[in-house]
Amino acid sequence: MTSEPAAWHDVATRLRPFIARRVLPSEIDDVMQDVFVRMQRGLPALRDEERFTSWLFQIARNSVADQLRTRARPPVSNDEIGDQPLEPDDDDREAARSLSSCVSMFVAQLESPYREAVTLVELEGLTAREAAEMVGISISGMKSRVQRGREQLRTLFDACCEIALDVRGKVTDYAPRVKPCTPCK
C-alpha cells in the first residue's frame, strides 16, 4: 500500500502535464494548488471511487478555465474605478441602443440553426433548457448553437463597425468602418 504523500505525488505527476499544456508556465503551480484545494473539499462527496480519475480531471479543467478567465480580465485598480462612471451616461445608452438596432439585421444573416438559437435565447430571453425543448435538441446542443451564433455575430459586427467597450464590457461608442455594411447605413 502506498503512503499518502506518495499518492498525492502520483496525482500531481498525472496532473502537471495536463495543466502545463493549458496555462502559462508561471501559472502551473497556482492551478495545481487550486486543484488540490478543490479536491480536498470535494473528496467527502465523492461517491464512486472508480470515477476518481474523471472527477480529478474535471476539477483540473475547471481550475484551468477559471485561471484563463482571470487572465482574460484586465486588472482594474481602484484609481481606474474612480475614473469610470458607475452608471452608463446618456451617450453610452444611445450608442448601445443604436448598435442594438442592428442586431436583428445581423441575426437574420446567420444560418438557420444559429439564427433560431440566438433569437430564442438572446432576443426572446428563454433559457437554454426551454429553447432546447422547444426545438427538440439537447441542452448542450442548444448552448453550442448559441455560442457559435454569438461568435458569428461578433464577426459580423467587427467587420461592420469598430466598437468601443468600457471596463465592464458595455458598449460606449461605435463607428462604421470605411465601407459600412447595410445595417449601419
Order of alpha helices (4+ residues) and beta strands (2+ residues): alpha-alpha-alpha-alpha-alpha-alpha-alpha-alpha-beta-beta
